[in-house]
Structures are given as structure tokens and as C-alpha cells.
Amino acid sequence: MKYSGWPEPGELVVGDVDEIADFGVFVDLDQYENKRGLCHISEVASGWIKNVRDHVREGQTVVAKVLDVDESASQIDLSIKDVNEHQRKETIQDWKNERKADNWMLIALGEDVDDDRYTSVANALLREYDSLYDAFEAAAIRGREALEDADIDDDAAAAIVDAARENVSVPYVDVTGYSTSSRPPRTASTTSDPPSRRPRATATFPTGSNWRSVTSARPSTGSRSARQTTRPRKTNSRPPQHAPATR
């Protein structure tokens, strides 16, 4: 699955290096249909660069920051050096999660699902959640309730919940603490035992942003790499995303 439209300045994108020139690197964007960006040699790495190939290689998967987009010239300017290690790891993990979610969609809807139905269901989920992965995680935790606001039919909702509960590993966190109790004051005849404390209690709760309903509104490649899906604009800390979906 890939998104239609164009990335926006400031957005972090995943792509594969498909050509290296003396003046820079061309990157095929994995998350956008038929989109290719250029990372100028000055944006490949910090400091003076003698040979671009000392820093990147053809076929390498990289995370880059979108510097500028000129739709009329079909040009996307990228920077690899402006992405720190934390951003790179987080973006790669999100990208991997979306590839998983794309496979889960095919499990739910069937390998032979037509493109129109797949796109319709995916876009409905993305209007309610930041990503397909988030939607499946919520469905694994809360079942049909998580999909009540999504504009999808009952068959699709039931299939998504089943696929989610079969395939999604829901994260959990342990919450620990102490509980104390009051007791009557000791008298002179009472032995001086040390104060008692109740045993430590441990509770486990599902975690994740989808423990509660998410009302904002992301992609993977994989077996359905030609699919195009809307990327709704977001209001969280990530760079704004895109729309609309077409075939």
C-alpha cells in the first residue's frame, strides 16, 4: 500500500537509494506512489564529503527529511543528515508496523480483495486512526467498539477484529505500588513489632495510544504496493500528512 499525493516539508519519509551521482543521491520513496526525491551531496552527511559512496550505497533503505516540494517540477528535496538516530529508528519502526498492518488487511479482507474495497476500508480506518497499525491494535484491545465510528460494514469490522486478535501482540505494562493500613495506637503492654506493610500488588494494563479512542488521522509497501490510500492531515507532533486516495 502506498499513499497518493505528495509528502510535505518537514515530513520524515522512508526510501531506497536507487541512484548515486557526484552531486547527490536519488531516493525512491517507499510510502508514496511513483515519487522520487533528491538528496543533494551537502545534505547526505555533515562535514565535507569527498565521495558520496562512503556514506550511502545503492539499495540502502534510508530515512530522510523533506526539505521542499515542487509539484509543478515533480521535485522533492531531501536531507538525510537532518534526521537524528532517534527519529530514524522511530520512523523505521512505524514503516515496519504499517507493512504488518497491510498484511493484516489482506488476511481480514482476503488476498483476492479488489482494490476499490481495500482502499475504501483503509481510508475509513485512517479517518479515525493515525495509521492502519493503530486501528488494528485498537481492535485487538477493544474489539468491535474500536471500529464503531469507522464507516465500514459489519463484515469488514468483524473480519478486522478477528485478524487483529489473531495477529496483533498487544503491549502491556506492569503497575506496582504499596498499600498501607492504619491500626489502633499501641499501648504500653503491646510488643514493639516493626510496622507492617501489605505485600506489593501488581496489576497489568494494555498500553498504547488506542487504549482510548483516537480521533486524529499513515503506509506500507508489501504485496499490495500499488494501493493508494489517503493520508489525512494530523495535528500531533509528527509532520502533517496527506490526501486524497486514488487509483
C-alpha positions in Angstrom: 0.0 0.0 0.0 1.3 3.5 -0.9 -0.1 6.9 -0.5 -1.2 9.1 -3.3 -0.4 12.8 -3.3 2.9 14.4 -2.2 4.8 14.5 1.1 5.0 17.8 2.9 8.1 19.8 4.0 9.2 18.7 7.4 7.9 15.1 7.0 10.1 12.1 7.6 10.0 9.6 4.8 11.4 6.1 4.2 13.0 5.3 0.8 15.5 3.2 -1.1 18.6 4.7 -2.7 18.3 3.8 -6.3 20.9 6.1 -7.9 24.1 7.8 -6.7 25.6 10.7 -8.6 28.5 13.0 -7.9 26.1 15.8 -6.9 23.8 13.7 -4.7 21.6 10.7 -4.1 18.2 9.8 -5.7 15.8 8.1 -3.3 12.7 6.1 -4.4 10.0 6.9 -1.7 8.5 3.7 -0.4 5.5 5.4 1.1 4.3 7.3 -2.0 3.2 6.1 -5.4 5.7 7.0 -8.2 7.6 9.6 -6.1 11.3 10.1 -6.1 13.4 12.6 -4.2 16.9 14.0 -4.5 19.3 14.4 -1.6 22.0 16.9 -2.5 25.5 15.9 -1.6 25.5 18.7 1.0 22.5 17.0 2.7 23.9 13.5 2.8 26.1 13.9 5.8 27.7 16.6 7.9 31.1 18.0 7.0 33.0 17.8 3.8 32.2 14.8 1.6 34.8 13.5 -0.7 32.9 10.6 -2.1 29.1 10.1 -1.6 29.5 6.3 -1.8 31.4 6.5 1.5 28.1 7.4 3.2 25.4 5.6 1.3 25.1 2.7 -1.1 22.6 1.8 -3.8 19.7 -0.3 -2.5 20.1 1.1 1.1 16.9 2.0 3.0 17.2 5.5 4.4 15.1 7.9 6.4 15.1 11.4 5.0 13.5 14.7 5.9 11.5 16.5 3.2 13.0 20.0 2.7 10.9 21.2 -0.2 8.3 20.0 -2.7 7.8 21.5 -6.1 4.8 19.6 -7.6 4.9 21.5 -10.9 8.5 20.3 -11.5 7.9 16.9 -9.8 10.8 17.6 -7.5 11.2 16.6 -3.9 14.3 17.9 -2.0 15.5 15.6 0.8 18.0 15.7 3.7 19.5 12.6 5.3 21.8 14.4 7.6 18.9 16.3 9.3 17.5 13.0 10.7 18.9 12.0 14.1 19.2 8.4 15.3 16.1 8.5 17.4 14.0 9.9 14.6 15.4 7.3 12.2 14.6 4.3 14.5 11.1 5.6 15.2 10.3 6.2 11.6 11.6 2.8 10.5 9.5 1.1 13.2 6.4 2.9 12.1 7.1 1.9 8.5 7.6 -1.8 9.6 4.3 -1.6 11.5 2.5 -0.4 8.5 3.8 -3.2 6.4 2.5 -5.6 9.0 -0.9 -3.8 9.0 -1.1 -4.1 5.2 -0.7 -7.9 5.5 -3.3 -8.0 8.3 -5.7 -6.1 5.9 -5.2 -8.9 3.3 -5.8 -11.5 6.0 -9.1 -9.8 7.0 -10.4 -8.9 3.6 -8.8 -11.8 1.6 -5.8 -11.9 -0.7 -8.1 -11.5 -3.7 -9.9 -8.4 -2.4 -10.4 -5.8 -5.2 -8.5 -2.5 -4.9 -11.6 -0.4 -4.5 -12.8 -2.3 -1.4 -9.4 -2.4 0.1 -8.9 1.4 -0.4 -12.4 2.2 0.9 -11.9 0.2 4.1 -8.3 1.5 4.6 -9.4 5.1 4.2 -12.3 4.7 6.6 -9.9 3.4 9.2 -7.4 6.2 8.6 -10.1 8.8 9.1 -10.4 7.5 12.7 -6.8 6.5 13.5 -3.3 7.8 12.7 -2.4 4.5 10.9 -3.7 1.1 10.0 -1.5 -0.4 12.6 -3.1 1.8 15.3 -6.6 0.7 14.1 -5.7 -3.0 14.3 -4.1 -2.5 17.8 -7.3 -0.8 19.0 -9.4 -3.6 17.5 -7.3 -6.2 19.3 -7.8 -4.4 22.6 -11.4 -3.2 22.4 -13.0 -5.4 19.7 -15.9 -4.0 17.7 -16.2 -1.0 19.9 -13.0 0.3 18.5 -14.5 0.4 15.0 -17.9 1.8 15.8 -17.1 5.3 14.3 -15.4 3.9 11.2 -17.5 3.9 8.1 -17.1 0.2 7.3 -19.7 -2.6 7.0 -20.2 -5.2 9.7 -18.5 -8.0 7.7 -15.3 -5.9 7.4 -15.4 -4.9 11.0 -15.8 -8.5 12.2 -13.0 -9.7 9.9 -10.7 -6.9 11.1 -11.3 -7.7 14.8 -10.7 -11.4 14.2 -7.4 -10.7 12.2 -6.3 -8.3 14.9 -6.9 -10.7 17.8 -5.1 -13.4 15.9 -2.0 -11.4 14.9 -1.5 -8.3 17.0 0.7 -8.5 20.0 -0.9 -6.1 22.4 1.7 -4.3 24.6 1.3 -4.5 28.4 2.8 -2.6 31.3 3.1 -3.7 34.9 2.0 -1.1 37.5 3.3 -1.7 41.1 2.8 0.0 44.4 2.3 -0.4 48.1 -0.9 -0.3 50.2 -0.7 0.7 53.8 -3.4 0.3 56.5 -4.0 2.2 59.7 -4.1 0.3 63.0 -5.0 1.4 66.6 -2.3 3.1 68.6 -0.1 0.7 70.5 -0.4 0.5 74.3 2.3 0.0 76.8 1.6 -3.7 77.0 1.8 -4.2 73.2 5.1 -5.6 71.9 7.1 -3.3 69.7 6.8 -5.2 66.5 8.0 -3.3 63.4 5.2 -1.6 61.4 3.6 -4.0 58.9 3.2 -3.4 55.2 0.9 -5.2 52.9 2.5 -7.2 50.1 3.3 -5.4 46.9 0.4 -5.5 44.4 0.9 -5.8 40.7 -1.7 -5.0 38.0 -1.3 -5.3 34.2 -2.9 -3.0 31.8 -2.8 -2.7 28.0 -0.8 0.3 26.8 -0.8 2.3 23.6 -2.5 5.4 22.3 -5.5 3.4 21.4 -6.5 2.5 24.9 -8.9 5.3 24.4 -10.5 6.4 21.2 -8.1 8.2 18.8 -9.8 10.9 16.8 -6.9 12.2 14.6 -6.0 10.5 11.4 -0.4 6.7 7.7 1.8 3.1 4.9 3.4 0.2 4.0 4.6 -1.5 0.9 4.2 -5.2 0.6 2.1 -7.4 -1.6 -0.3 -4.6 -2.3 2.4 -1.9 -3.1 0.3 -0.3 -5.8 -2.6 0.5 -3.5 -3.1 4.2 -2.8 -4.6 5.4 0.4 -5.5 8.8 1.8 -3.2 10.2 4.4 -5.3 12.6 6.5 -3.7 15.7 8.0 -2.6 15.2 11.6 -2.5 17.6 14.5 0.0 15.7 16.7 3.8 16.2 17.0 4.5 14.4 13.7 4.7 16.4 10.5 1.4 16.9 8.7 0.4 14.1 6.3 -1.5 13.9 3.0 -4.7 13.1 1.0 -6.5 12.0 -1.2 -6.7 8.4 -2.3 -7.0 7.5 -6.0 -6.2 4.5 -8.2 
